[in-house]
Amino acid sequence: METEIFILALTALEIVAFWFAWRAVSSARTSQGAIGWVVFLISAPYLGVPMYLFLGHHKFKDYLIARRDSEDVIEGLKSFKSANAPENSPSFPAEAFEKISEMPAARGNNMTLLVDGQATFDAIFAAIDSAETYVLVQFYIIRDDALGLALQNRLIAAAARGVTVRLMFDAVGSTKLPPAYHQHLREAGVQVVDPKTTRGPKSRFQVNLRNHRKTVVVDGKVGFTGGLNVGDEYMGLDPKFGAWRDTHVELHGPIVSQLQLIFAEDWHWATSEILIGDLNWEAPYAKEDMTAMIVPTGPGDEMETGALFFFSAISAATRRVWIASPYFVPDKDVLTALKHAALRGLDVRILVPEVIDHKIPWLAAHAYFDEVRAAGVHIWRYQPGFMHQKVVLVDDDFAAIGTSNLDNRSFRLNFEAMAAFFDPRPAAATAAMLENDFEHAILLDKSLSEQPRHIRIGAPIARLFAPVL
């Protein structure tokens, strides 16, 4: 009897393995990835099937987009484009980013860089405290610590004033957030999406298809996005990470309406509720009149928009490409674009942290450094503490700040958003910020063969996990 049960279980496992192998063949981006999964699943189903459940998801094919579900929004985007079209075409080409985002570059915007946790949350909390009609909040991570409680208190206070408050957070990123935290908010009148009842990954073991966006919008007039989550470490209070270096951006102008639309899409995905009619879509023009747009990317898109964002920015460069990212695990296309830019004689710099937060991607990055350095790319390693910002600067007229890392996870496994500016003023401000960061960084001058043994051995092994890092 036990033998028969074992045979039946093994047969069922093989059937599941073959089904997953077919899914891998039909959905994997590269033939190498497909072959790897097929061999692993068929030869060792007892290992391959659990690993595929853990890592093998590729797309949200049923991801429902509020834009595409609402004729009013589609028509609104058309009128938005005509009403907010820049009077002069930006010198840096915006067409590729418009196609990636399915939204237009718009005039009438302004931005302010927020270069640490104190500046970021001072600005966010001030905006929430001044809210008159509604507050929209979304973070990947919210912790039940001093900063998390400060956010909770302000949201409760806003709701008490009659302000409509909506809050979302990622079920996996915020897996340690106790239910009492959001239950307290609900009791105070805050609308909180319960991540355990929404579509998408709910278990901490489902590492793919996470919503990595960080968004705050107040009254449809001011918005925030960038690299910071809600936790004391982002304020530099964790000795392990030291002085946390991160960048958020405060937004004014029509770009706020675009950021708000992305929040509405995510809210619709989580709740099936369409917020379009409840929100203000008339963000006032900023006198600075910058041309800008939000570029959302994610696994719900038909194309691999995350990788295309970086590829489009790098390939359009004529003088320099500076990128700050906590992780450097590029795919083949972006890797080629970086090397080609350096070979063309451009000033290509990648700023990464010296401090480690996740060991495997930190090691994997070392497996790429020799290859890009041989082409002329300069790798700078930030020293004072952990660097978590996600910033792209190209030439003197393009800058982007947001949530996307320079890795495969941001390229095709997470939902991300970048605020992109086609204007020399934000580019100059971003350049000055990064120049200060380079002063606190050390230029990498060692090849992998000169690194300590644990890096020499660990880097090529860690690179094997690049498709899911």
N, C-alpha and C positions, 0 to 999 in steps of 0.2 A: 504493500500500500504506500509506504513512504517513498519507494522508488518511483511509483507511478505519479505521485504528487510532484516529486522532483522533476520528472521528465516533462510533465505538463507545465510547471513553472518555467523551466528552461525554454520550452517551446514558445510560451507566451512572451518571454523576454526577448527571444530572437525575432518574433513577429514585430514587437515594438521597436527593436533595434533596426529592422529593415524599414519600418515606416519612418523613423527618425532619419535614417540614411537617405531616404527619398526626399524628405524635407530639406536636408542639408544640400543635396544635389540641386534641387530646384530653387533654392533661395540663397545659397552662399555666394558671396561676391566674387571670389576667386576660385579657380580650379584647385589650387593647392589646399584651400580651406575645405572645399567639398571632399577632396580625396582623403584629407586627414580625418574628417569626421566619419566617412564611410568605413575606412580601415579600422578606426577605433571602435565604432559601434558594432561592426560585424565580428571582429576578432575578439573583442572583450566586452560583450554587452552588459555584463554585471558591473563594469566600470563606466562604459560609454553611455548607457542610458541615464544613470544619475547625473553624469557630467553634462549631458545634453540638456537635461531639465534645468540644470544650474546655469549653463552658459550659452545654450544653443538657440536662443530666440533671436529673430532677425528683424521683424517688422510688426508694427501695430496695423495690420491690414484693415481692421475695423475702427481705426481711430477716427472719431467723428469731429469734423472741424466746424466750428460755429459759422465761419465765413461761408463754407460750402453748403451749409444747411439753411442759410437764410438769404433769400433773394434780396431783401432789404439791405443786407450788408454788402452783397455784391454790387448793387447799384450805388450804395454809399461809398464804396471804394473807388468807383469810377468818378463820382463827383468829387471825392476827396483828392484824387489825383489832379483833376483839372483845376480845383480851387486852390491847391497848395503847390502847384508846379513851380520850381525855381524859375526866376526871371531870366537867369543865365545858366547855361549848362555847366555843371562842375567840371573842373579841369581833370579830376580823377574819374574814370568811367564808372557809372553806377548801374549800367544796364544788367550786368550779370547778377548783382545783388538784388535788383528788383525782381528778376525772374526766380531767383532762389527763394525770396521771401513772399512772392506774390503780392507785394505792396510797393508803392512808389516812393522814391526819394522826395522829401517835402522841404519846403522853405520855412522860414519863420521860427527856427529853433535856437535854443541855447543849452549849454552844458556846463557843469561845474564838477571838476574832479574831486573825489573824496578819498584821501590816500591812507586812511587807517580806520580802525574800528571806532575810535572816538568821534572823528569827523563824520563818519557815515551815520552812526546811530544818533548823534546829536541832530543831524539834519532830518533823518527819518522821523524821529520822535517829535521834533518841532512841527513837521508837516502833519503828523497824526493829531497832535494837540490842537492844530488850527483847522482841522477838517470841519466842514459845514454840512455835507450831505452824505458822503460815503468814503470808505477806506477799503482798498483791496490789497491783500497781503498774501504773498506766496514765498516760501523758502524751502530749500532742499532739506536743511537741518534746522530744527529748533530744539534747544535744550532747556531742561527745567533747572536753570541756574540763575544767577543774578541778572544776566542780560535777558534771558528768556522771561523771567518774572517781570522785568521792566517793560518788555513788550506787552506781556499779558495785561499789566495794569493800565497801560495807555489805551489798549483796545477796549478794555472794560469801561474806562472813563469816557471814551468816544461814544460807545454804545449808550451810556447813561445820558449823554447829551442829546440823544435822538439820532445820532449818526448811524447809518447802516454800515456794518462791518462784516466783511467776508474774509475768511482765512483758509488757506490750503497749505499743506506740507506733504513732502514725499514720505510714503509709508516705510520705505526702506532706509532712507537717509535719517529719518526721525524715529527709528525703531525703538530707541531707548526713551522716548518721550512718554511719560506715564499718562494713562487715560484721564486721570484726574485733572491734568493740565487743561486739556481741551473741554472737559466736562464743565469745569469752572467757567470757561469762556461762554459756553452755550447757556449756562444758567444766567449769565449776565446779559444775554441777548445777542451775542456774537454768532454769526452763521459760520460754523466750522464744518468742513468736509471731513467725514470720518473715513480715513484711508482704508480701513478694513472692509468698507462696504463699496468701494469704488472699483472700477476696472483697472487692470494693470498689476504690477508686482506688489505683493503684500508682505511676503516673507523676506527676512534679511538674507536668505539664501538665494533669492532671485535677484541676481546682481545686474541684470540687463534691463533696458527699457525704463530707466528712472527719469523722473522729472527733476532736472538739475537747475531749473530757473529760480532766480531770486528777484521778485517783483514787488514793488510797493507803488500804488497809485492813489492819490488823494484828490477827490472831487473832479477827476479828469483833467486837472490843471498842472499837477506836478507828479513826476514819476522818478523811480529809482531802480537801478539794476547794477549788477556787478558781481564780484567774487565773494562777498561776505555773507555768511550765514549767521544764525542767532545762537551764540554760545560764548562763554567767557574766554575761550582760547582766541577768538577773533578780536578780543580787546587786548591781547598780549598778556593774559593772566595765567597761561599754562607754562610752567618752567620748561617743559619738554620742548616746546616750540619757540620760546623766547618772544622777541618783539615781532608779532605777526605783521607781515607786510602784505597789504591787499589794496584793491582799488574798486571803488564803487563810483557811480556817476549820477548826479542829480540832473533831471531833464525838465525842460520847459518847451512848450510849443506843440505843434501837431504830432511830433514823435511820441508824445505822451499818449495820444489816441491810439497809435499803433501798439505801444506797449500794453495798453489797456485791452486791446483786441486779442492779444495773445493770452492775457489772463482769462478773458471771456471764453476763448477756445478751450483752455485747460479746465475751467469751471464746467463747461458744457460736457467735456469728456467725463468728468468725475460725477456729475449730477444729472445730466441730460437737460439742465435748465439753461435757457438762452437769456443772457443778461442784457442784450443789445438795447432794448427799450428802456432799461432802468438806469443807463449811464449817460454821462455828459460827453458828447463827442465834439464839442466846440472848444478845444484848448486854445487859449489866446496866443497870438503871435508874440514871440520874444523880439525885442528891438535888435538883438544881435543878428537875426535873420540868417542863421546857419542852415545849410542844406544837410539833412540827416534822415535816417530811417532805422527801424528795428529790423534785424535779420534773424527771424526764428528758424531753428533747424531741429530735425528730429527724425526718429524712425517711422513716424507716420507719413513722411513725405514720399512722393514717388521716386525722386532722385536722392542721392546721398548728399544732402544739402550741407551737412556739417563739414565734410571734406571739401566740398566745392567752395564754401566760404573762404577757407584758407587758400585754396589753390587760386581762386580768382584774385584775391588780394596780392598774393606773391607774384603771380604771372604778370600783373599790371604794373609792377614796380619798375622804375627807371633809375632810381638813385640809391634807395635804401629800403631794407626790411628789418624792422626790430620787433621781436615777439617776446613777450613775457608770459611764461606758463609754468605752473608747478610740475607739470609732467611733459616729457618729450618722448612720445611713442608714436611717431607719424606713420601713416600708411605709405605705400610705394609712390603714389602720385604726388603727395605733398612733399615727401622726401626728395623726389626728383625736382620739383619746383624750387625748393630751397637750394639744392645744389646748382641748378641751372642759373638761378639769380646770382649766386656767388661767382660762378664761372663767367657770367657776363660782366663782372667787375663791380657789382653792387655791394654796398655795405650791409652785410647780412649778419645780424646778431640774435642769438637766442639767450634769454635770461632765465635761468632755472635755479631752484634752491639748492643750497648745500645741505641744509637740514632735511632729514627724512621724516615723512609722515606715513607713507606706504612703501614698504621695502621693495616689492617686486617691480612696480613701475620705475622706482628710483634706480634699481639695478638695470632694468631694460634700457633705460636712456643711455647708459654707458656703452651699450652695444651699437648705438647709432652715432656716437660722437666722432669716432675716427672717420667714418664715411663722409660726414658733412664737413668736418674740419679739412679733409683732403681737398675738398672743392673750394675752400676759402671761407666757410661759415665760422664765425667766432662764437664760442660757447662761454658764457659768463655765469659764474656760480655765486648767487647772492649769499652773504655771510651772516648778517646780524641775527637773523631768526628765520622762521619759515616764511617763504614767499609764495603766496597763493593767488596773486592777481592774474587776470586773463586779459591781455592788452596786445593789440596789433597796431603798429605804426608803419605806414608806407609813404615814402617820399616826404613831401612837405605839405600834403593836402588830404591825407586820409588817416583817420584814427578810429579804432573800434575798441570798446570796453564792454565786457559782459561776463558771460558764464562759461564760455567754451574753452576747454583746455586743448593743447596741441597733442591730442592722443586719439586713438581709435574709439574710445568710449564716447567722447564728445562728437567725433566724426559721424558715428552711425548708431550708437546704442542709447544715448541720452537725449532728452528734450532740452534744448539750450536757446539762448537769445543773446545777440550782440547789438549794442547801440553803435551804429556806424555814422561817421561824420565826414562829409566831403567838403572840407573847409580848412584853410591854413591856420586858423586860430586854435581850434581844438588840437590840431596836429602839433602846433608849437607848444601848447601846454603839455601835451602828452610826451613830447620829446624832452622837455625840461624835466618832467617827472622821471622819465627813464634814465636820463643822463645822471640824475642824482642817485638812482639805483645802481648804475654801473660803477659809481664811485665807491659803493659799498659791496662790490663784487670782485671776484678774482677771475681772470681769464684762464680758462683751461689750457694747459700747455703739456699735458701728459697723454700719451696714447694708452689704449687699454692694456697693452703689454707691460706698461710701467705702473699700473695700479696695484694695490694690495691684492693678495691671492683671492680673497673672498669676492672681490669685484671681478677679477679676471675670470673666475669660474662661474660666478653667479650671473653675470651680464648676459652671455649667450644663452643660458638656460632660461632666464627671465624673458628674453626676446621671443622665445617660443610662444609665450602667452600674449604677445602683442595684439592679436586680433580682438582680445577681450579686455585689454587694459585701458 
